[in-house]
Amino acid sequence: MFPCYYFDSSYTDSLPIHGEALAKAALYRDRFLLLHRRLSFDQHFSKPAFDSENSHFGSCEISPIQSLVGQTGRRWVMGVISQLKDGHYYLEDLTASVEINLSDAISFYNLIFLI
């Protein structure tokens, strides 16, 4: 049932251990798009088409970071936290990045941050 792999000692060429930089970027982009798509289909993060009992609690629609320019109020965003410059953290998605302050953030297992 499981495929069997055998070591071929006659193979003399070296195999690359690490992929290219473009392949690594594509991997993270595809992973982000997969998570964004799954989250957008969730009933809590999709905008209701018709009035229903869930619509009384408000919509938690995910907004791209680029759409935050000139907006006020609370928005839900999804992104990747990265450290682009020394000591400065940014939340970025496929549209833009914004500098964030994590000094008052609550961390769960050093993986999830609530700001």
N, C-alpha and C positions, 0 to 999 in steps of 0.2 A: 504494500500500500504506500509506503514512503519511498521516495527516490533514494537510490544508493549513490553515493559519491565516492570515488576512489582517487587516491593521489597518483598522479602520473609523473613518475620520476624522470621520464625522458624529456619532459618539457623544460627547456633551458632558459627561455625568455623570462624576464622579470615581469610580474604583474603589478600594475599600479595599485597602491594601497589607498590613496586619496583621490577623490574626483577633482575635476576642475572647479574653479570659482563660480563659473556660470551654472554648473550643475548643482552646486550647493545653494545658490540663490534661488534657482528654480524649485528645488526641493522645499525650501521654506515658504516660497510664494504659493506653491500648490497646497501645502499643508494649511496655510492661513486661509486660502480660498475655500478649502474643504470645511474648515471649522466655521467660517463665516456663513457658508451656505447652510450648514446644518443648524446653526443658531437662528438664521433668518426664517427657517421653516418651523421653528418651535412656536407653540401657541402663545408663549409669554413675550416673544420678541417679534411677532409679526403684527402688522397693522390690520385691525379687523375691517373686513369689507362692508359688513352690515352691523347695525347696532345689536349687541348681544350683552349678556350679563357680564362678560369679561371686559367689555369696553367701558363699563362704569369705573373701573379702576385705573384707567389710563393705558396708554400704549407705551411699551418699552422698546420702540423701534430703534435699531442700531443705526447711528449716523456716521458717515465717513468723517474723518478728522478735517478734511478740507472744507466741509460745510459748516464748521464751527466759526469761521471768520464772520464777524459782524453779528453773531447770534448771541442772545442773552437767555438766561434760564438754564435749566438742567437738561443735559443730553446724555444719551447712552452711547458710548463708543467702544470699539473693540480694536485692540492693537497689540503690538509687541513692544515691550520695554527694552530699550537698548541704551548703551552708554557710548555715544558718538564722540564726545569730547571728555577730557579728563575731569571727572567729578560731576558731570552734568548728565542727567538721564532724560530720555526722550521717549514719548509714546508715538509709535509710527504705524501706519497702515500703508496700503498701496497708493493712497492719494497724497499724503503729506505726513509731516512729523511736527510735534509740538513738545517744547521743553516742559517737564513736570517736576514737581518738588515732592520727594518721597519722605521728607522728614516727619510728617504727621500721618504717614500711611500705616495701615494695619497689615501685617504680613502673616500669611498662613503657610507654614512649612517652607518659607523663602521662595514660594512659587507664585502665589496669588496675592495681589496688593489691592486694598480698598483705599481709595483716596477721597 
